[in-house]
């Protein structure tokens, strides 16, 4: 969203219907808060869009799901349990993240947890097969 590269490539694949992205109101609220953090203010400003515009753009390419809390904590960062709850509610195959607290799990409840680069490599393999 802010840096382009592989994350932008993955989001663009979603826009062309090659893959589906899922999110929830809770996760979009967290995204909006993150985009307002002082360490990101300059980078967000360079895009020419306000944080709310970035969230609206992201919302336009994701499928929204509703989820509750997990039955028991799964991540060493409690906030990341909302990501897992969203993935579970969406019946997702993969969580794509750069968050070490999620990546250390490798998989959870049958859902792979991959980096952007790993997920793009997997998509290339699946397309060839």
Steps between C-alpha positions, in 0.01 A plus 500: 500500500776743590810345350396317186712198407388149587215607734355717222540210257297278732226762543489548121449125456200533725362782288516272195309226688795259500481486880266623771596714796292503816476752779268609775391826658738435791796454266412804290478708818847378595627589151358851531669543839832373363490739206467789746808405703773765506754267339276466192370857467764604246464184292121524495529869405726413205223290348269801473225310681371535854497194727122467459541498120753216524258305718214564255717385208599186689137435596409510131719195423431286807206286591373588845428232757368511853684317773507469873788421728697178482401228745851523648801724434719382213759774441754649735346841411132505597419753224611243241229262616255726314687423177469128570133536592437682172683229303303230679167674434594546133610137472822635354779277374779745581575796725748731330696714743831657588423473872753280678249415773286330236778366279651307791183286502558383136143372495196514722178299486593369155574851368852564367668819621734638234693812410402695189796354309409145604139549397598642160732201443218263592263675260753463218532127568121458510456687173751271325333188640 
